[in-house]
């Protein structure tokens, strides 16, 4: 039996993006080298959080799912206007999708190896 192409299977995965509450406190998390600028930015983030803006300070989770298998990637201490800005700003989203697909490929391969071992024992 030939080994499946796990990366190709992972490339067909459903991609989901979610945000979770960030555990790292806003105060002290920024370090631009300009204390006044950091404080102003922290104040803005805290005000947005008080208004219920979840994207102000969050952890982003990107999942790649194939059947019941899943690979995930996390990025913490994020502050974006919204999901659209996160997806469009820089390479973070693309990198996280690649990382989640890589984790999914590892999960698929582990499951395949288990099945092969189980079949060999029969």
MDAnalysis code that builds the backbone (N, CA, C; Angstrom):
import MDAnalysis as mda
import numpy as np

u = mda.Universe.empty(366, n_residues=122, atom_resindex=np.repeat(np.arange(122), 3), trajectory=True)
u.add_TopologyAttr("name", ["N", "CA", "C"] * 122)
u.add_TopologyAttr("resid", np.arange(1, 123))
u.add_TopologyAttr("resname", ["UNK", "UNK", "UNK", "UNK", "UNK", "UNK", "UNK", "UNK", "UNK", "UNK", "UNK", "UNK", "UNK", "UNK", "UNK", "UNK", "UNK", "UNK", "UNK", "UNK", "UNK", "UNK", "UNK", "UNK", "UNK", "UNK", "UNK", "UNK", "UNK", "UNK", "UNK", "UNK", "UNK", "UNK", "UNK", "UNK", "UNK", "UNK", "UNK", "UNK", "UNK", "UNK", "UNK", "UNK", "UNK", "UNK", "UNK", "UNK", "UNK", "UNK", "UNK", "UNK", "UNK", "UNK", "UNK", "UNK", "UNK", "UNK", "UNK", "UNK", "UNK", "UNK", "UNK", "UNK", "UNK", "UNK", "UNK", "UNK", "UNK", "UNK", "UNK", "UNK", "UNK", "UNK", "UNK", "UNK", "UNK", "UNK", "UNK", "UNK", "UNK", "UNK", "UNK", "UNK", "UNK", "UNK", "UNK", "UNK", "UNK", "UNK", "UNK", "UNK", "UNK", "UNK", "UNK", "UNK", "UNK", "UNK", "UNK", "UNK", "UNK", "UNK", "UNK", "UNK", "UNK", "UNK", "UNK", "UNK", "UNK", "UNK", "UNK", "UNK", "UNK", "UNK", "UNK", "UNK", "UNK", "UNK", "UNK", "UNK", "UNK", "UNK"])
u.atoms.positions = np.array([
    [0.843, -1.184, 0.000],
    [0.000, 0.000, 0.000],
    [0.888, 1.247, 0.000],
    [0.574, 2.201, -0.877],
    [1.358, 3.432, -0.935],
    [0.928, 4.393, 0.165],
    [1.869, 5.172, 0.615],
    [1.593, 6.161, 1.649],
    [0.837, 7.335, 1.036],
    [-0.257, 7.731, 1.660],
    [-1.009, 8.880, 1.130],
    [-0.179, 10.160, 1.176],
    [-0.528, 11.116, 0.357],
    [0.098, 12.436, 0.376],
    [-0.658, 13.283, 1.405],
    [-0.160, 13.289, 2.635],
    [-0.849, 13.952, 3.733],
    [-0.921, 15.462, 3.527],
    [0.119, 16.042, 2.950],
    [0.105, 17.482, 2.687],
    [-0.979, 17.839, 1.671],
    [-1.169, 16.990, 0.673],
    [-2.215, 17.238, -0.319],
    [-3.594, 17.127, 0.312],
    [-3.767, 16.169, 1.210],
    [-5.042, 16.058, 1.925],
    [-5.276, 17.295, 2.785],
    [-4.233, 17.745, 3.500],
    [-4.355, 18.915, 4.365],
    [-4.665, 20.176, 3.556],
    [-4.161, 20.240, 2.321],
    [-4.423, 21.398, 1.469],
    [-5.900, 21.517, 1.117],
    [-6.637, 20.418, 1.232],
    [-8.075, 20.414, 0.944],
    [-8.917, 20.715, 2.174],
    [-8.261, 21.024, 3.279],
    [-8.950, 21.221, 4.552],
    [-9.817, 22.479, 4.550],
    [-10.833, 22.432, 5.392],
    [-11.651, 23.605, 5.669],
    [-10.868, 24.490, 6.641],
    [-10.759, 25.775, 6.342],
    [-10.026, 26.711, 7.191],
    [-11.027, 27.560, 7.969],
    [-10.786, 27.656, 9.282],
    [-11.634, 28.494, 10.133],
    [-10.762, 29.433, 10.946],
    [-11.233, 30.644, 11.148],
    [-10.544, 31.629, 11.964],
    [-11.462, 32.006, 13.118],
    [-10.900, 31.974, 14.321],
    [-11.646, 32.374, 15.516],
    [-10.739, 33.253, 16.359],
    [-11.353, 34.053, 17.231],
    [-10.542, 34.775, 18.198],
    [-10.963, 34.339, 19.593],
    [-9.973, 34.344, 20.482],
    [-10.193, 33.980, 21.874],
    [-9.673, 35.105, 22.751],
    [-10.138, 35.139, 23.972],
    [-9.669, 36.154, 24.910],
    [-8.178, 35.961, 25.179],
    [-7.438, 37.049, 25.168],
    [-5.998, 37.017, 25.414],
    [-5.733, 37.082, 26.912],
    [-4.904, 36.153, 27.410],
    [-4.555, 36.107, 28.834],
    [-3.472, 37.116, 29.211],
    [-2.646, 37.499, 28.272],
    [-1.564, 38.439, 28.554],
    [-2.145, 39.833, 28.804],
    [-1.809, 40.455, 29.934],
    [-2.310, 41.804, 30.189],
    [-1.830, 42.795, 29.129],
    [-2.684, 43.750, 28.796],
    [-2.322, 44.773, 27.816],
    [-1.168, 45.616, 28.354],
    [-1.292, 46.044, 29.606],
    [-0.253, 46.894, 30.204],
    [1.066, 46.137, 30.264],
    [2.078, 46.734, 29.661],
    [3.402, 46.140, 29.667],
    [3.680, 45.199, 28.508],
    [2.671, 44.919, 27.689],
    [2.867, 43.975, 26.580],
    [3.511, 44.637, 25.361],
    [3.400, 45.934, 25.264],
    [3.953, 46.647, 24.115],
    [5.337, 47.170, 24.457],
    [6.231, 47.110, 23.520],
    [7.605, 47.543, 23.773],
    [8.210, 48.150, 22.508],
    [7.692, 49.301, 22.114],
    [8.198, 49.956, 20.906],
    [9.488, 50.724, 21.160],
    [9.781, 50.961, 22.432],
    [10.924, 51.796, 22.782],
    [10.507, 53.205, 23.139],
    [9.248, 53.542, 22.881],
    [8.702, 54.862, 23.214],
    [7.599, 54.640, 24.255],
    [7.934, 54.857, 25.523],
    [6.995, 54.573, 26.613],
    [5.686, 55.351, 26.486],
    [5.764, 56.607, 26.069],
    [4.555, 57.423, 25.928],
    [3.657, 56.867, 24.826],
    [4.258, 56.477, 23.712],
    [3.487, 55.897, 22.603],
    [2.865, 54.560, 23.025],
    [3.636, 53.748, 23.740],
    [3.111, 52.460, 24.223],
    [1.914, 52.680, 25.137],
    [2.014, 53.632, 26.053],
    [0.905, 53.893, 26.982],
    [-0.328, 54.372, 26.236],
    [-0.139, 55.267, 25.268],
    [-1.274, 55.753, 24.472],
    [-1.944, 54.605, 23.725],
    [-1.151, 53.715, 23.164],
    [-1.689, 52.557, 22.442],
    [-2.411, 51.613, 23.406],
    [-1.808, 51.375, 24.565],
    [-2.447, 50.523, 25.580],
    [-3.776, 51.118, 26.028],
    [-3.801, 52.445, 26.244],
    [-5.040, 53.117, 26.649],
    [-6.132, 52.927, 25.598],
    [-5.740, 53.056, 24.332],
    [-6.711, 52.870, 23.235],
    [-7.238, 51.432, 23.216],
    [-6.357, 50.456, 23.369],
    [-6.763, 49.042, 23.384],
    [-7.715, 48.785, 24.549],
    [-7.372, 49.287, 25.720],
    [-8.228, 49.073, 26.904],
    [-9.593, 49.723, 26.732],
    [-9.636, 50.908, 26.129],
    [-10.921, 51.569, 25.872],
    [-11.764, 50.752, 24.904],
    [-11.144, 50.222, 23.868],
    [-11.880, 49.378, 22.920],
    [-12.412, 48.125, 23.592],
    [-11.607, 47.519, 24.462],
    [-12.059, 46.334, 25.194],
    [-13.258, 46.668, 26.075],
    [-13.222, 47.826, 26.730],
    [-14.349, 48.247, 27.569],
    [-15.622, 48.414, 26.756],
    [-15.476, 48.769, 25.480],
    [-16.639, 48.912, 24.589],
    [-17.078, 47.574, 23.989],
    [-16.376, 46.489, 24.361],
    [-16.761, 45.171, 23.871],
    [-16.131, 44.779, 22.553],
    [-15.096, 45.479, 22.129],
    [-14.415, 45.189, 20.864],
    [-13.419, 44.051, 21.078],
    [-13.797, 42.849, 20.736],
    [-12.973, 41.656, 20.962],
    [-11.682, 41.663, 20.166],
    [-11.659, 42.339, 19.033],
    [-10.460, 42.384, 18.201],
    [-9.414, 43.346, 18.751],
    [-9.759, 44.133, 19.766],
    [-8.814, 45.093, 20.335],
    [-7.597, 44.397, 20.928],
    [-7.806, 43.248, 21.580],
    [-6.716, 42.504, 22.229],
    [-7.170, 41.054, 22.313],
    [-6.597, 40.205, 21.499],
    [-7.093, 38.834, 21.420],
    [-5.999, 37.853, 21.017],
    [-6.360, 36.587, 21.086],
    [-5.540, 35.519, 20.538],
    [-6.292, 35.004, 19.308],
    [-5.591, 34.900, 18.202],
    [-6.205, 34.413, 16.965],
    [-5.895, 32.927, 16.832],
    [-6.914, 32.171, 16.483],
    [-6.774, 30.726, 16.262],
    [-7.214, 30.424, 14.834],
    [-6.330, 29.794, 14.082],
    [-6.668, 29.334, 12.732],
    [-6.648, 27.815, 12.761],
    [-7.742, 27.205, 12.301],
    [-7.875, 25.750, 12.287],
    [-7.996, 25.253, 10.857],
    [-7.351, 24.115, 10.608],
    [-7.499, 23.400, 9.342],
    [-8.152, 22.068, 9.693],
    [-9.347, 21.819, 9.136],
    [-10.088, 20.601, 9.480],
    [-10.327, 19.753, 8.244],
    [-10.115, 18.456, 8.441],
    [-10.391, 17.468, 7.401],
    [-11.067, 16.306, 8.104],
    [-12.354, 16.120, 7.838],
    [-13.147, 15.112, 8.526],
    [-13.062, 15.396, 10.027],
    [-12.694, 14.430, 10.862],
    [-12.616, 14.702, 12.300],
    [-11.207, 15.112, 12.738],
    [-10.307, 15.311, 11.827],
    [-8.934, 15.678, 12.139],
    [-8.760, 17.195, 12.062],
    [-7.854, 17.702, 12.896],
    [-7.671, 19.146, 12.961],
    [-6.218, 19.503, 13.266],
    [-5.753, 20.554, 12.634],
    [-4.482, 21.184, 12.952],
    [-4.761, 22.631, 13.285],
    [-4.054, 23.187, 14.252],
    [-4.319, 24.564, 14.662],
    [-3.032, 25.373, 14.749],
    [-3.201, 26.676, 14.654],
    [-2.124, 27.643, 14.839],
    [-2.685, 28.797, 15.660],
    [-1.895, 29.267, 16.624],
    [-2.321, 30.363, 17.492],
    [-1.360, 31.534, 17.363],
    [-1.881, 32.736, 17.491],
    [-1.072, 33.946, 17.552],
    [-1.681, 34.846, 18.614],
    [-0.905, 35.141, 19.635],
    [-1.408, 35.941, 20.745],
    [-1.001, 37.394, 20.677],
    [-1.568, 38.160, 21.603],
    [-1.289, 39.600, 21.746],
    [-1.581, 40.348, 20.451],
    [-2.726, 40.052, 19.858],
    [-3.125, 40.682, 18.599],
    [-4.056, 41.862, 18.862],
    [-3.903, 42.893, 18.084],
    [-4.802, 44.045, 18.127],
    [-5.047, 44.509, 16.696],
    [-6.261, 44.246, 16.226],
    [-6.656, 44.613, 14.867],
    [-8.025, 45.271, 14.904],
    [-8.356, 45.986, 13.857],
    [-9.672, 46.625, 13.762],
    [-10.769, 45.559, 13.676],
    [-10.509, 44.520, 12.876],
    [-11.507, 43.472, 12.677],
    [-10.852, 42.294, 11.955],
    [-11.645, 41.273, 11.652],
    [-11.102, 40.090, 10.978],
    [-10.553, 40.433, 9.598],
    [-11.232, 41.301, 8.892],
    [-10.774, 41.679, 7.549],
    [-9.375, 42.279, 7.608],
    [-9.126, 43.171, 8.572],
    [-7.804, 43.767, 8.688],
    [-6.756, 42.707, 9.021],
    [-7.103, 41.766, 9.908],
    [-6.155, 40.706, 10.248],
    [-5.793, 39.891, 9.006],
    [-6.804, 39.489, 8.243],
    [-6.553, 38.665, 7.054],
    [-5.712, 39.406, 6.011],
    [-5.863, 40.731, 5.948],
    [-5.201, 41.501, 4.893],
    [-3.877, 42.128, 5.313],
    [-3.570, 42.137, 6.604],
    [-2.361, 42.844, 7.045],
    [-1.187, 41.884, 7.187],
    [-0.232, 42.039, 6.341],
    [0.969, 41.217, 6.430],
    [0.721, 39.767, 6.078],
    [1.638, 38.930, 6.558],
    [1.601, 37.515, 6.214],
    [1.091, 36.630, 7.347],
    [0.639, 37.216, 8.455],
    [0.246, 36.406, 9.609],
    [-0.802, 35.351, 9.270],
    [-1.877, 35.765, 8.601],
    [-2.945, 34.814, 8.296],
    [-2.442, 33.694, 7.389],
    [-1.732, 34.050, 6.323],
    [-1.226, 33.034, 5.397],
    [-0.276, 32.068, 6.102],
    [0.595, 32.604, 6.951],
    [1.526, 31.751, 7.696],
    [0.757, 30.810, 8.629],
    [-0.270, 31.336, 9.297],
    [-1.044, 30.511, 10.230],
    [-1.801, 29.401, 9.494],
    [-2.321, 29.690, 8.317],
    [-2.992, 28.661, 7.515],
    [-1.992, 27.566, 7.154],
    [-0.804, 27.981, 6.714],
    [0.240, 27.006, 6.361],
    [0.609, 26.157, 7.580],
    [0.780, 26.795, 8.729],
    [1.134, 26.070, 9.944],
    [0.022, 25.109, 10.371],
    [-1.237, 25.559, 10.315],
    [-2.362, 24.699, 10.684],
    [-2.469, 23.504, 9.740],
    [-2.275, 23.735, 8.449],
    [-2.294, 22.629, 7.481],
    [-1.154, 21.650, 7.751],
    [0.013, 22.166, 8.130],
    [1.136, 21.296, 8.473],
    [0.827, 20.433, 9.691],
    [0.194, 21.025, 10.703],
    [-0.199, 20.267, 11.894],
    [-1.262, 19.222, 11.548],
    [-2.178, 19.599, 10.662],
    [-3.198, 18.642, 10.215],
    [-2.549, 17.474, 9.479],
    [-1.585, 17.751, 8.614],
    [-0.896, 16.682, 7.886],
    [-0.229, 15.719, 8.865],
    [0.368, 16.239, 9.938],
    [0.982, 15.386, 10.963],
    [-0.066, 14.517, 11.655],
    [-1.221, 15.094, 11.946],
    [-2.307, 14.329, 12.584],
    [-2.792, 13.208, 11.659],
    [-2.969, 13.526, 10.388],
    [-3.402, 12.515, 9.426],
    [-2.369, 11.390, 9.318],
    [-1.103, 11.750, 9.284],
    [-0.052, 10.738, 9.192],
    [-0.021, 9.866, 10.449],
    [-0.161, 10.471, 11.628],
    [-0.180, 9.682, 12.871],
    [-1.338, 8.675, 12.864],
    [-2.493, 9.129, 12.404],
    [-3.653, 8.233, 12.346],
    [-3.404, 7.104, 11.360],
    [-2.818, 7.417, 10.209],
    [-2.535, 6.397, 9.203],
    [-1.560, 5.369, 9.752],
    [-0.509, 5.828, 10.455],
    [0.478, 4.913, 11.043],
    [-0.195, 3.996, 12.057],
    [-1.089, 4.534, 12.870],
    [-1.806, 3.712, 13.852],
    [-2.614, 2.618, 13.164],
    [-3.284, 2.983, 12.090],
    [-4.078, 1.990, 11.357],
    [-3.156, 0.919, 10.770],
    [-2.022, 1.343, 10.222],
    [-1.076, 0.375, 9.650],
    [-0.561, -0.586, 10.726],
    [-0.242, -0.068, 11.898],
    [0.225, -0.900, 13.000],
    [-0.872, -1.840, 13.467],
    [-2.085, -1.337, 13.536],
    [-3.221, -2.173, 13.958],
    [-3.435, -3.302, 12.951],
    [-3.380, -2.976, 11.664],
    [-3.559, -4.002, 10.636],
    [-2.426, -5.019, 10.654],
    [-1.218, -4.594, 10.961],
    [-0.071, -5.501, 10.999],
    [-0.188, -6.508, 12.148],
    [-0.847, -6.110, 13.223],
    [-1.032, -6.974, 14.395],
    [-2.154, -7.992, 14.221],
    [-2.910, -7.894, 13.181],
    [-4.082, -8.777, 13.002],
    [-3.681, -10.092, 12.412],
])
